[in-house]
Amino acid sequence: MISRGTARAIGGGAGAALLSAVLFGASTPLAKLLLSGIDPWMLAGTLYLGSGVGLAVLRTMAAPSRVRAFDTRVRGRSWLSLGAAILSGGILAPVLLMVGLARTSAATAALLLNLESVFTVLFAWLVFGENLGRRITVGVAAIVCGGAILGGVGDRLTGDWLGPAIIAAACLAWAIDNNLTRNVSSADPMYIATLKGGIAGIVNVAIARYLGSPWPGGAALSAALLLGFAGYGVSLVLFVIALRHAGVARTAAYFSLAPFFGGVLAVVVFRETVTLSLLAAGLLMAVGVWLLLTERHEHEHWHGAAPGGTRGDARHTHPHYPDSDHRHGH
């Protein structure tokens, strides 16, 4: 289990989201390496299967007497949210990403993943009523413009626009997943991640086999399972912790750094040429991410008199985030 002390040690919402971003960002170019020997649908399944199996092993190894900081139970309508999140983010999104990645250069695909944060923030604002300040609005616009440059000119190596469009669809599916997962973010994050990884992995592997995809070789299968455990499993645990502490919109802002980690790794691994369009898109997205990361949300609060008369009525302002215990309108 993940204790509250562990969550505090990794910096609460910000630290968890940034570590999650590093792991997920690195997984995209590394997954492209595996596509040379694994069918896209089978790879999507094995990545999530590695996530579910790896986290299940960790849960089994945890000491039974360890005090749990989170209630593992998912109650009532929360099961509907979790089921829809698994369908959208665990089954549809990874398949779309792998199919799009097969038609797109690694660096372009990595930068396009910024659209996940944009869609996540927009859903959090339009559907769940999270407050968006001016900096977040401008930051989202900058990232969208960068994505438009990448999508408008097509993939910079192949000229194919369909690959980037499919990756954008994957980002939309993950954004829906992120906002639905907020409804179960108070539960044990490792339990949620294990459940999502296991179900999504089994379903996609079964579909891939039904469609005639062969089993990958031993080395490729092991690499895919290990990559899925780190890039999807551990990353998702950290992401759920961040959702609990910082809310959807601000978790998405920190997670926006994932595409840049992936983009740098892609250039190094694949020795891809850095073009003017890639630089322009990267600059716009970097400005957008900086605006999202430096946004601060404060407003005035009123506290009544404390019991016993130790403190009178008071009004003050302090940083305020819509975490799992404090969501509000404005």
Residue pairs with C-beta under 8 A, 6 or more apart in sequence:
1 59
1 62
1 66
1 68
1 69
1 70
1 188
1 190
2 69
2 70
2 188
2 189
2 190
2 237
2 241
3 66
3 67
3 69
4 69
7 16
7 69
7 241
7 244
7 245
10 16
10 19
10 238
10 241
11 18
12 242
12 245
12 246
13 241
13 242
13 243
13 244
13 245
13 246
13 247
13 250
13 251
13 254
13 321
13 323
14 242
14 246
14 254
16 238
16 239
16 241
16 242
16 245
17 238
17 239
17 242
17 246
17 251
17 254
17 255
18 254
18 257
19 235
19 238
20 235
20 236
20 238
20 239
20 242
20 255
20 258
21 235
21 254
21 255
21 256
21 257
21 258
21 261
22 257
22 258
22 261
23 230
23 231
23 234
23 235
23 238
24 231
24 232
24 235
24 255
24 258
24 262
25 110
25 113
25 257
25 258
25 259
25 260
25 261
25 262
25 263
25 265
26 231
26 261
26 262
26 265
27 47
27 227
27 228
27 230
27 231
27 232
27 235
27 262
28 97
28 101
28 106
28 109
28 110
28 113
28 259
28 262
28 266
29 106
29 107
29 109
29 110
29 262
29 265
29 266
29 269
29 270
30 227
30 231
30 265
30 269
31 43
31 47
31 97
31 98
31 101
31 227
31 231
32 101
32 102
32 106
32 109
32 266
32 270
33 269
34 43
34 220
34 223
34 224
34 227
35 43
35 98
35 101
35 102
37 216
37 217
37 220
38 46
38 216
38 220
38 224
39 208
39 213
39 214
40 95
40 98
40 99
40 101
40 102
41 95
41 98
41 99
41 204
41 207
41 208
41 211
41 213
42 204
42 205
42 208
42 209
42 213
42 214
42 215
42 216
43 98
43 216
43 224
44 94
44 95
44 97
44 98
44 204
44 208
45 94
45 200
45 201
45 202
45 203
45 204
45 205
45 206
45 207
45 208
46 201
46 205
46 216
46 221
46 224
46 225
46 228
47 94
47 201
47 224
47 225
47 227
47 228
47 231
47 232
48 90
48 94
48 196
48 197
48 198
48 200
48 201
48 204
48 228
48 232
49 197
49 198
49 201
49 202
49 204
49 205
49 225
49 228
50 197
50 201
50 224
50 225
50 226
50 227
50 228
50 229
50 232
50 233
51 193
51 196
51 197
51 198
51 201
51 228
51 229
51 232
51 233
51 236
52 194
52 195
52 196
52 197
52 198
52 199
52 200
52 201
52 202
52 233
53 197
53 198
53 201
53 225
53 229
54 197
54 225
54 226
54 228
54 229
54 233
54 234
55 190
55 193
55 194
55 197
55 229
55 233
55 234
55 237
56 194
56 198
58 190
59 190
59 191
59 194
68 188
69 188
70 186
70 187
70 188
70 189
70 191
71 186
71 187
71 188
72 187
72 188
72 191
73 187
74 82
74 184
74 187
74 192
77 183
78 183
78 184
78 187
81 180
81 181
81 183
81 184
82 180
82 181
82 183
82 184
82 192
82 195
82 196
84 176
84 180
85 176
85 177
85 180
85 181
85 184
85 196
86 177
86 195
86 196
86 199
86 200
88 173
88 174
88 176
88 177
88 180
89 173
89 174
89 176
89 177
89 178
89 180
89 181
89 196
89 200
90 177
90 196
90 197
90 199
90 200
90 203
91 200
91 203
91 204
92 170
92 173
93 170
93 171
93 173
93 174
93 177
94 170
94 200
94 204
94 232
95 204
96 166
96 167
96 169
96 170
96 173
97 109
97 166
97 167
97 170
99 166
100 109
100 163
100 164
100 165
100 166
100 167
100 169
100 170
101 109
101 163
101 167
102 163
103 155
103 158
103 160
103 162
103 163
103 166
104 112
104 155
104 158
104 160
104 163
104 164
104 167
105 155
105 156
105 157
105 158
105 266
105 270
105 272
106 262
106 266
106 269
106 270
106 272
107 263
107 266
107 267
107 270
107 272
107 274
107 278
108 150
108 155
108 156
108 157
108 164
108 278
109 163
109 164
109 167
109 262
109 266
110 259
110 260
110 262
110 263
110 265
110 266
111 146
111 147
111 150
111 259
111 260
111 263
111 278
111 281
111 282
111 285
112 147
112 150
112 151
112 164
112 167
112 168
112 171
112 259
113 167
113 171
113 258
113 259
113 262
114 143
114 146
114 147
114 256
114 259
114 285
114 288
114 289
115 143
115 144
115 147
115 167
115 168
115 171
115 172
116 170
116 171
116 174
116 175
116 178
116 252
116 255
117 143
117 252
117 253
117 255
117 256
117 289
117 292
118 140
118 143
118 144
118 147
118 171
118 175
119 171
119 172
119 174
119 175
119 176
120 174
120 175
120 178
120 179
120 248
120 249
120 252
121 132
121 136
121 140
121 248
121 249
121 252
121 253
121 292
122 140
122 175
123 175
123 176
123 178
123 179
123 248
124 130
124 179
124 247
124 248
124 249
124 252
125 131
125 132
125 249
127 179
128 179
128 182
128 248
128 327
129 327
129 329
130 247
130 248
130 249
130 322
130 327
131 297
131 322
131 330
132 140
132 249
133 295
133 296
133 297
135 291
135 292
135 294
135 295
136 249
136 253
136 291
136 292
136 295
138 288
138 291
139 253
139 287
139 288
139 289
139 290
139 291
139 292
139 295
140 288
140 292
141 288
142 284
142 285
142 287
142 288
142 291
143 256
143 284
143 285
143 288
143 289
145 284
146 280
146 281
146 282
146 283
146 284
146 285
146 288
147 168
147 281
147 285
149 277
149 280
149 281
149 284
150 156
150 164
150 277
150 278
150 281
151 161
151 164
151 165
151 168
152 161
153 277
154 160
154 161
154 164
155 161
155 163
155 164
156 275
156 277
156 278
157 272
175 252
178 239
178 243
178 248
178 251
178 252
179 248
181 192
181 239
181 240
181 243
182 243
182 247
182 248
182 324
184 192
185 192
185 240
185 243
185 244
185 324
186 244
186 324
189 236
189 237
189 238
189 240
189 241
189 244
190 237
192 236
192 240
193 233
193 236
193 237
193 240
194 233
196 236
197 228
197 232
197 233
197 236
201 228
209 215
215 221
216 224
239 251
239 255
242 251
242 254
242 255
243 251
243 324
244 323
244 324
245 321
245 323
246 254
246 321
246 323
247 321
247 322
247 323
247 327
248 322
249 322
250 295
250 297
250 321
252 292
253 289
253 292
253 293
253 295
254 293
256 288
256 289
256 292
256 293
257 289
257 293
259 285
260 282
260 285
260 286
260 289
263 282
266 272
267 274
296 319
297 319
297 320
297 321
298 317
298 318
298 319
298 320
299 317
299 320
299 330
300 315
300 316
300 317
301 315
301 316
301 317
301 318
301 320
302 313
302 314
302 315
303 311
303 313
303 314
303 315
303 316
304 313
305 311
305 312
305 313
320 326
322 328
